[in-house]
């Protein structure tokens, strides 16, 4: 499986934008090692 990671300036605004366009977004989590916040959302084929 291949993942594509995107870095954004404001994850909260980005999540709100995706949700406003009908895209389901998982809850924001914090990486235990880096302390960075992240989330996942499905691709156009609804794959994780």
PyMOL Python script that loads the backbone (N, CA, C, O; Angstrom):
from pymol import cmd

cmd.read_pdbstr("""\
ATOM      1  N   UNK A   1       0.842  -1.170   0.000  1.00  0.00           N
ATOM      2  CA  UNK A   1       0.000   0.000   0.000  1.00  0.00           C
ATOM      3  C   UNK A   1       0.891   1.239   0.000  1.00  0.00           C
ATOM      4  O   UNK A   1       1.942   1.261   0.642  1.00  0.00           O
ATOM      5  N   UNK A   2       0.472   2.240  -0.707  1.00  0.00           N
ATOM      6  CA  UNK A   2       1.226   3.482  -0.821  1.00  0.00           C
ATOM      7  C   UNK A   2       0.453   4.599  -0.122  1.00  0.00           C
ATOM      8  O   UNK A   2      -0.764   4.709  -0.274  1.00  0.00           O
ATOM      9  N   UNK A   3       1.155   5.412   0.632  1.00  0.00           N
ATOM     10  CA  UNK A   3       0.536   6.561   1.285  1.00  0.00           C
ATOM     11  C   UNK A   3       1.154   7.836   0.732  1.00  0.00           C
ATOM     12  O   UNK A   3       2.331   7.870   0.372  1.00  0.00           O
ATOM     13  N   UNK A   4       0.352   8.865   0.672  1.00  0.00           N
ATOM     14  CA  UNK A   4       0.818  10.173   0.257  1.00  0.00           C
ATOM     15  C   UNK A   4       0.634  11.106   1.438  1.00  0.00           C
ATOM     16  O   UNK A   4      -0.476  11.241   1.953  1.00  0.00           O
ATOM     17  N   UNK A   5       1.696  11.745   1.871  1.00  0.00           N
ATOM     18  CA  UNK A   5       1.624  12.665   3.007  1.00  0.00           C
ATOM     19  C   UNK A   5       1.674  14.102   2.502  1.00  0.00           C
ATOM     20  O   UNK A   5       2.452  14.438   1.608  1.00  0.00           O
ATOM     21  N   UNK A   6       0.833  14.939   3.090  1.00  0.00           N
ATOM     22  CA  UNK A   6       0.798  16.354   2.754  1.00  0.00           C
ATOM     23  C   UNK A   6       1.039  17.152   4.021  1.00  0.00           C
ATOM     24  O   UNK A   6       0.488  16.834   5.075  1.00  0.00           O
ATOM     25  N   UNK A   7       1.854  18.180   3.921  1.00  0.00           N
ATOM     26  CA  UNK A   7       2.073  19.073   5.061  1.00  0.00           C
ATOM     27  C   UNK A   7       1.306  20.362   4.785  1.00  0.00           C
ATOM     28  O   UNK A   7       1.410  20.937   3.702  1.00  0.00           O
ATOM     29  N   UNK A   8       0.544  20.805   5.764  1.00  0.00           N
ATOM     30  CA  UNK A   8      -0.243  22.027   5.630  1.00  0.00           C
ATOM     31  C   UNK A   8       0.136  22.989   6.755  1.00  0.00           C
ATOM     32  O   UNK A   8       0.648  22.579   7.796  1.00  0.00           O
ATOM     33  N   UNK A   9      -0.123  24.265   6.526  1.00  0.00           N
ATOM     34  CA  UNK A   9       0.201  25.263   7.553  1.00  0.00           C
ATOM     35  C   UNK A   9      -0.733  25.179   8.749  1.00  0.00           C
ATOM     36  O   UNK A   9      -0.305  25.378   9.886  1.00  0.00           O
ATOM     37  N   UNK A  10      -2.015  24.885   8.501  1.00  0.00           N
ATOM     38  CA  UNK A  10      -2.986  24.835   9.591  1.00  0.00           C
ATOM     39  C   UNK A  10      -3.879  23.622   9.389  1.00  0.00           C
ATOM     40  O   UNK A  10      -4.764  23.629   8.533  1.00  0.00           O
ATOM     41  N   UNK A  11      -3.644  22.584  10.178  1.00  0.00           N
ATOM     42  CA  UNK A  11      -4.391  21.331   9.998  1.00  0.00           C
ATOM     43  C   UNK A  11      -5.871  21.512  10.323  1.00  0.00           C
ATOM     44  O   UNK A  11      -6.722  20.882   9.694  1.00  0.00           O
ATOM     45  N   UNK A  12      -6.189  22.369  11.304  1.00  0.00           N
ATOM     46  CA  UNK A  12      -7.591  22.575  11.662  1.00  0.00           C
ATOM     47  C   UNK A  12      -8.364  23.200  10.499  1.00  0.00           C
ATOM     48  O   UNK A  12      -9.474  22.769  10.188  1.00  0.00           O
ATOM     49  N   UNK A  13      -7.785  24.204   9.864  1.00  0.00           N
ATOM     50  CA  UNK A  13      -8.429  24.833   8.704  1.00  0.00           C
ATOM     51  C   UNK A  13      -8.549  23.840   7.551  1.00  0.00           C
ATOM     52  O   UNK A  13      -9.564  23.817   6.855  1.00  0.00           O
ATOM     53  N   UNK A  14      -7.538  23.034   7.350  1.00  0.00           N
ATOM     54  CA  UNK A  14      -7.556  22.057   6.264  1.00  0.00           C
ATOM     55  C   UNK A  14      -8.634  21.001   6.495  1.00  0.00           C
ATOM     56  O   UNK A  14      -9.337  20.617   5.561  1.00  0.00           O
ATOM     57  N   UNK A  15      -8.766  20.537   7.720  1.00  0.00           N
ATOM     58  CA  UNK A  15      -9.813  19.559   8.048  1.00  0.00           C
ATOM     59  C   UNK A  15     -11.183  20.182   7.840  1.00  0.00           C
ATOM     60  O   UNK A  15     -12.069  19.546   7.267  1.00  0.00           O
ATOM     61  N   UNK A  16     -11.370  21.407   8.294  1.00  0.00           N
ATOM     62  CA  UNK A  16     -12.654  22.094   8.102  1.00  0.00           C
ATOM     63  C   UNK A  16     -12.983  22.225   6.616  1.00  0.00           C
ATOM     64  O   UNK A  16     -14.127  22.022   6.210  1.00  0.00           O
ATOM     65  N   UNK A  17     -11.990  22.559   5.817  1.00  0.00           N
ATOM     66  CA  UNK A  17     -12.184  22.692   4.362  1.00  0.00           C
ATOM     67  C   UNK A  17     -12.631  21.359   3.762  1.00  0.00           C
ATOM     68  O   UNK A  17     -13.598  21.311   3.002  1.00  0.00           O
ATOM     69  N   UNK A  18     -11.929  20.284   4.103  1.00  0.00           N
ATOM     70  CA  UNK A  18     -12.289  18.977   3.565  1.00  0.00           C
ATOM     71  C   UNK A  18     -13.703  18.585   3.972  1.00  0.00           C
ATOM     72  O   UNK A  18     -14.488  18.121   3.144  1.00  0.00           O
ATOM     73  N   UNK A  19     -14.025  18.774   5.247  1.00  0.00           N
ATOM     74  CA  UNK A  19     -15.363  18.426   5.736  1.00  0.00           C
ATOM     75  C   UNK A  19     -16.440  19.255   5.049  1.00  0.00           C
ATOM     76  O   UNK A  19     -17.522  18.743   4.761  1.00  0.00           O
ATOM     77  N   UNK A  20     -16.159  20.528   4.784  1.00  0.00           N
ATOM     78  CA  UNK A  20     -17.144  21.396   4.129  1.00  0.00           C
ATOM     79  C   UNK A  20     -17.414  20.960   2.691  1.00  0.00           C
ATOM     80  O   UNK A  20     -18.412  21.359   2.091  1.00  0.00           O
ATOM     81  N   UNK A  21     -16.516  20.137   2.142  1.00  0.00           N
ATOM     82  CA  UNK A  21     -16.692  19.610   0.793  1.00  0.00           C
ATOM     83  C   UNK A  21     -17.139  18.145   0.819  1.00  0.00           C
ATOM     84  O   UNK A  21     -17.010  17.431  -0.175  1.00  0.00           O
ATOM     85  N   UNK A  22     -17.661  17.710   1.960  1.00  0.00           N
ATOM     86  CA  UNK A  22     -18.237  16.375   2.077  1.00  0.00           C
ATOM     87  C   UNK A  22     -17.253  15.244   2.219  1.00  0.00           C
ATOM     88  O   UNK A  22     -17.617  14.086   2.014  1.00  0.00           O
ATOM     89  N   UNK A  23     -16.012  15.543   2.565  1.00  0.00           N
ATOM     90  CA  UNK A  23     -14.993  14.505   2.721  1.00  0.00           C
ATOM     91  C   UNK A  23     -14.893  14.127   4.197  1.00  0.00           C
ATOM     92  O   UNK A  23     -14.688  14.981   5.059  1.00  0.00           O
ATOM     93  N   UNK A  24     -15.043  12.828   4.469  1.00  0.00           N
ATOM     94  CA  UNK A  24     -14.918  12.356   5.847  1.00  0.00           C
ATOM     95  C   UNK A  24     -13.450  12.378   6.248  1.00  0.00           C
ATOM     96  O   UNK A  24     -12.585  11.908   5.509  1.00  0.00           O
ATOM     97  N   UNK A  25     -13.181  12.926   7.418  1.00  0.00           N
ATOM     98  CA  UNK A  25     -11.813  13.031   7.924  1.00  0.00           C
ATOM     99  C   UNK A  25     -11.767  12.408   9.311  1.00  0.00           C
ATOM    100  O   UNK A  25     -12.625  12.682  10.151  1.00  0.00           O
ATOM    101  N   UNK A  26     -10.761  11.565   9.549  1.00  0.00           N
ATOM    102  CA  UNK A  26     -10.610  10.966  10.873  1.00  0.00           C
ATOM    103  C   UNK A  26     -10.232  12.041  11.892  1.00  0.00           C
ATOM    104  O   UNK A  26      -9.776  13.125  11.528  1.00  0.00           O
ATOM    105  N   UNK A  27     -10.424  11.729  13.155  1.00  0.00           N
ATOM    106  CA  UNK A  27     -10.009  12.652  14.216  1.00  0.00           C
ATOM    107  C   UNK A  27      -8.515  12.912  14.120  1.00  0.00           C
ATOM    108  O   UNK A  27      -7.740  12.027  13.756  1.00  0.00           O
ATOM    109  N   UNK A  28      -8.123  14.126  14.448  1.00  0.00           N
ATOM    110  CA  UNK A  28      -6.700  14.494  14.456  1.00  0.00           C
ATOM    111  C   UNK A  28      -6.010  13.753  15.595  1.00  0.00           C
ATOM    112  O   UNK A  28      -6.510  13.700  16.719  1.00  0.00           O
ATOM    113  N   UNK A  29      -4.861  13.187  15.280  1.00  0.00           N
ATOM    114  CA  UNK A  29      -4.053  12.469  16.274  1.00  0.00           C
ATOM    115  C   UNK A  29      -2.694  13.140  16.397  1.00  0.00           C
ATOM    116  O   UNK A  29      -2.336  13.996  15.587  1.00  0.00           O
ATOM    117  N   UNK A  30      -1.950  12.750  17.402  1.00  0.00           N
ATOM    118  CA  UNK A  30      -0.595  13.277  17.603  1.00  0.00           C
ATOM    119  C   UNK A  30       0.393  12.114  17.506  1.00  0.00           C
ATOM    120  O   UNK A  30       0.249  11.107  18.201  1.00  0.00           O
ATOM    121  N   UNK A  31       1.385  12.260  16.648  1.00  0.00           N
ATOM    122  CA  UNK A  31       2.416  11.241  16.503  1.00  0.00           C
ATOM    123  C   UNK A  31       3.235  11.177  17.791  1.00  0.00           C
ATOM    124  O   UNK A  31       3.714  12.199  18.282  1.00  0.00           O
ATOM    125  N   UNK A  32       3.390   9.982  18.325  1.00  0.00           N
ATOM    126  CA  UNK A  32       4.103   9.801  19.596  1.00  0.00           C
ATOM    127  C   UNK A  32       5.579  10.178  19.520  1.00  0.00           C
ATOM    128  O   UNK A  32       6.162  10.605  20.516  1.00  0.00           O
ATOM    129  N   UNK A  33       6.176  10.026  18.361  1.00  0.00           N
ATOM    130  CA  UNK A  33       7.608  10.274  18.225  1.00  0.00           C
ATOM    131  C   UNK A  33       7.897  11.734  17.877  1.00  0.00           C
ATOM    132  O   UNK A  33       8.757  12.363  18.494  1.00  0.00           O
ATOM    133  N   UNK A  34       7.178  12.272  16.888  1.00  0.00           N
ATOM    134  CA  UNK A  34       7.476  13.629  16.429  1.00  0.00           C
ATOM    135  C   UNK A  34       6.665  14.703  17.142  1.00  0.00           C
ATOM    136  O   UNK A  34       7.047  15.873  17.154  1.00  0.00           O
ATOM    137  N   UNK A  35       5.543  14.300  17.734  1.00  0.00           N
ATOM    138  CA  UNK A  35       4.666  15.269  18.384  1.00  0.00           C
ATOM    139  C   UNK A  35       3.821  16.057  17.391  1.00  0.00           C
ATOM    140  O   UNK A  35       3.106  16.980  17.780  1.00  0.00           O
ATOM    141  N   UNK A  36       3.897  15.698  16.106  1.00  0.00           N
ATOM    142  CA  UNK A  36       3.131  16.404  15.079  1.00  0.00           C
ATOM    143  C   UNK A  36       1.713  15.850  14.999  1.00  0.00           C
ATOM    144  O   UNK A  36       1.469  14.664  15.217  1.00  0.00           O
ATOM    145  N   UNK A  37       0.792  16.749  14.680  1.00  0.00           N
ATOM    146  CA  UNK A  37      -0.608  16.375  14.525  1.00  0.00           C
ATOM    147  C   UNK A  37      -0.847  15.864  13.109  1.00  0.00           C
ATOM    148  O   UNK A  37      -0.261  16.379  12.157  1.00  0.00           O
ATOM    149  N   UNK A  38      -1.707  14.851  12.962  1.00  0.00           N
ATOM    150  CA  UNK A  38      -1.992  14.286  11.646  1.00  0.00           C
ATOM    151  C   UNK A  38      -3.391  13.684  11.627  1.00  0.00           C
ATOM    152  O   UNK A  38      -4.016  13.468  12.665  1.00  0.00           O
ATOM    153  N   UNK A  39      -3.854  13.425  10.421  1.00  0.00           N
ATOM    154  CA  UNK A  39      -5.144  12.773  10.229  1.00  0.00           C
ATOM    155  C   UNK A  39      -5.114  12.001   8.924  1.00  0.00           C
ATOM    156  O   UNK A  39      -4.150  12.082   8.164  1.00  0.00           O
ATOM    157  N   UNK A  40      -6.162  11.261   8.674  1.00  0.00           N
ATOM    158  CA  UNK A  40      -6.314  10.509   7.427  1.00  0.00           C
ATOM    159  C   UNK A  40      -7.671  10.813   6.822  1.00  0.00           C
ATOM    160  O   UNK A  40      -8.632  11.094   7.537  1.00  0.00           O
ATOM    161  N   UNK A  41      -7.744  10.755   5.490  1.00  0.00           N
ATOM    162  CA  UNK A  41      -9.022  10.864   4.791  1.00  0.00           C
ATOM    163  C   UNK A  41      -8.931   9.994   3.547  1.00  0.00           C
ATOM    164  O   UNK A  41      -7.836   9.731   3.050  1.00  0.00           O
ATOM    165  N   UNK A  42     -10.094   9.537   3.034  1.00  0.00           N
ATOM    166  CA  UNK A  42     -10.079   8.602   1.906  1.00  0.00           C
ATOM    167  C   UNK A  42      -9.750   9.274   0.577  1.00  0.00           C
ATOM    168  O   UNK A  42      -9.928  10.479   0.402  1.00  0.00           O
ATOM    169  N   UNK A  43      -9.265   8.456  -0.346  1.00  0.00           N
ATOM    170  CA  UNK A  43      -9.013   8.943  -1.703  1.00  0.00           C
ATOM    171  C   UNK A  43     -10.340   8.969  -2.477  1.00  0.00           C
ATOM    172  O   UNK A  43     -11.369   8.578  -1.925  1.00  0.00           O
ATOM    173  N   UNK A  44     -10.342   9.415  -3.728  1.00  0.00           N
ATOM    174  CA  UNK A  44     -11.601   9.473  -4.491  1.00  0.00           C
ATOM    175  C   UNK A  44     -12.325   8.135  -4.644  1.00  0.00           C
ATOM    176  O   UNK A  44     -13.533   8.103  -4.878  1.00  0.00           O
ATOM    177  N   UNK A  45     -11.584   7.031  -4.513  1.00  0.00           N
ATOM    178  CA  UNK A  45     -12.196   5.704  -4.594  1.00  0.00           C
ATOM    179  C   UNK A  45     -12.636   5.199  -3.221  1.00  0.00           C
ATOM    180  O   UNK A  45     -13.013   4.037  -3.068  1.00  0.00           O
ATOM    181  N   UNK A  46     -12.582   6.086  -2.224  1.00  0.00           N
ATOM    182  CA  UNK A  46     -12.963   5.784  -0.842  1.00  0.00           C
ATOM    183  C   UNK A  46     -12.033   4.772  -0.173  1.00  0.00           C
ATOM    184  O   UNK A  46     -12.433   4.085   0.767  1.00  0.00           O
ATOM    185  N   UNK A  47     -10.801   4.683  -0.653  1.00  0.00           N
ATOM    186  CA  UNK A  47      -9.798   3.840   0.002  1.00  0.00           C
ATOM    187  C   UNK A  47      -9.071   4.697   1.036  1.00  0.00           C
ATOM    188  O   UNK A  47      -8.860   5.891   0.823  1.00  0.00           O
ATOM    189  N   UNK A  48      -8.692   4.086   2.148  1.00  0.00           N
ATOM    190  CA  UNK A  48      -8.036   4.882   3.212  1.00  0.00           C
ATOM    191  C   UNK A  48      -6.673   5.439   2.803  1.00  0.00           C
ATOM    192  O   UNK A  48      -6.021   6.118   3.595  1.00  0.00           O
TER     193      UNK A  48
END
""", "prot")
cmd.dss("prot")
cmd.show_as("cartoon", "prot")
cmd.util.cbc("prot")
cmd.orient("prot")
